[in-house]
Amino acid sequence: MSKRSRPVKTTSIEVHRLKGKRKGAKLREQTWLEDGKVTGYSLAYINLKRCSADNGRVLGYDNSHGYHHRHFMGEVDAVSFTTYEAHLEQFLAEVHELCRIEDEED
């Protein structure tokens, strides 16, 4: 009789510090994987110059607290979930749009 092996769990954190007009801001991606599958995630665009609420999180997506949700300028709303990759793509598109708007405001 063989013992059931435990799933392999890993965590990945990637942080990109922004430069230029957004110096001090950062993009943060954290994922929790179990046997290679994303089981938890946190995506955040943090810029204290743009947002003082929510520890500077201008935009974010995560699935903490048992549900998938989106943070925007201190507000939190539930979102539907398809795949992590789709959320990441949506997050990056929104960050690019926010940066475009920020550049036009300056």
N, C-alpha and C positions, 0 to 999 in steps of 0.2 A: 504494500500500500504506500503510495507516494504522498508526501505532504504537498498541499497546495501552496504554491509560491506566492509571495506578496507582490502586488503590482509595483512597478518601478516608478517612483515619483520624483520629479525634478521641478525646479523653479528657474525661470530665466528672467533677468532684469536687464533692460537696455535703456540707457539714458543718453539723450542728445542735447547738449547745451547749445542754445542758439546764440548767434553773433549779430553784429550790426545793430539795426534798430531794435531788435529784440534781445539784446545782450542781457543776460540774467534769466531769461525764460528758458524752459526746457520741455522736451517731449519725452515722456516716460512710458515704456511698455513693459508690463510684467505679466508673465504667463505661468500657470501651474499646469504641469503635464502629468498624466498618469498613463504609462505604457505608450507614450508618444502622442496621446490625444489631449487636447487642451480641455481642462476641466474648470479652470478659473482664469480670469484675465482682468487687467486694469490698464486702461489707456488714458493718458492725461496730457493735455497741453496746459502747462503751468506758467503763468506770467503775472506776477504781483503788480506790475505796472498797469495791467488791464483789469484785474479783478482782485479785490481784497477779500472777498468771501471765499469760503470753501478752501482755505489754505492756498489761494492763488490759482485754483483750478478754473481756467476759462472754459475748457471743454473736457469731457471725459466720458468714457464708457466702462462699465464693469459689471460683474455678476456677484458681487458680495451681498451679504444679507439675504441670500436665497432667491434673488430675482435679477433679471437683466435691466439695467437702467442707464440713463444718460444724464450727465451733469452739464449744466450750462450757466455760467455766471451766478452760481449760488443756488440755482433751482435744480431739482431732481425729478425726472419723469421716467416711468417704466417704458421699456421699448420691447418690441417683438424681436426674437432671435432666430436667425437661420443658421449661420456659421460664424465662427470666430473670424475667419478670413473676410467675410462680408462686413463685419463690424469694423475690422481694421481698415478696410478700403473706405468705408463711409467716414470713419474718424479722420483719415488722412485727407480726404476730399474736403471735409469741413475745416480742417486746420489750414489748408491752402486758401480756402475762401476767406477765412478770418484774417489771414495774413494779408491778402489782397485788400480787404476792407481797411485794415489797420494802415497799410501803406497809403491808401487814398486819403485817409484822415489826417495824415502828417503833412 
